[in-house]
Amino acid sequence: MSREEYRLHGRRVLITGAARGIGARLARRLHDRGARVVLLGLEPELLEATASDCGDAPWYECDVTDRDQVDASVHDAVERLGGLDVAVANAGVGAQMTLVDGDAEVWDKTFAVNLMGSFNLVRAAGPHVSHPDGYFLLTASLAAALHLPLMSAYCASKAAVESLGDSLRIELRPCGAKVGVAYYSELDTDMTERGFATEAAARTPLAGRRRLPVSPVEPAINALERGIRRRSRRIVSPPWVAAVLPIRMVVQRLLELQVQHGLGETLEIARREHPELTTPQPDGVRSRS
């Protein structure tokens, strides 16, 4: 066993959004490396299947927008694992909307899951990873840095998650714990497939699948594993994302110029479409901001 692999062996890791996609793949990978994982998510059948692949790991059907549910799930998980070393705020949703006259519920639910869900996990799990070997990982996205039409709710919520991670990093420094923020481009996941499954999204320059290449998931899981081992400040996938982040203001201006072609017609199409969130949410999910 290598020195780096040993850093994962026996580590107690909690992951939200673990029923499918990146969360489920990451849980399986970390289990294979000897970590003790616990899974939180909304889809019990998928959670149970992932938990079975992870040595019958503990799992909890948990709505991250419900602070009481998050508190209870984390409390029980900590008791079962005897503590917590790593917390991964991975749960996230998205759907297209126009800002001026779009569906405000999309905005509310996106912020409820992406931002308030991350905050709820910080509140519940933060005290348990506040030790010299602790690590908190928040999932932002390249959308935190580059902002496109129809993606306003997703981009704004992920920019807020990035800010949350930066502040948390400073506050946890005295106890020795570290904080990382993950930035992905479009990855080949269910979330990407569902998010692009609209006529308006397919027409949007640089956002439609015919313009922006969708990257495989496996390199992202490799980057996450490596980042958790090292308790990295920043995790990116694909690697070119790292080059974009420092020059985000310049790239943003170039994007604004690029997306103008045919934008009026695209917005009209978007106003007629009513896409669902990429992961269905329980009734009554609302932002608590």
Buried (B, 14 or more C-beta within 10 A) or exposed (E): EEEEEEBBEEBBBBBBBBBBBBBBBBBBBBBEBBBBBBBBBBBEEBBBBBBEBBEEBBBBBBBBBBBEBBBBBBEEBBEEBEEBBBBBBBBBBBBBBBEEEBBEBBBBBBBBBBBBBBBBBBEBBBBBBBBEEBBBBBBBBBBBBBBBBBBBBBBBBBBBBBBBBBEBBEEBEEBEBBBBBBBBBBBBBEBBEBBBBBEBBBBBBEBBBEEBEBBEBEEBBEBBBEBBBBBBEBBBBBEEBEEBBEEBEEBBEEBEEEBEEEBEEBBEBBBEBEBEBBBEBEEEBEBBE
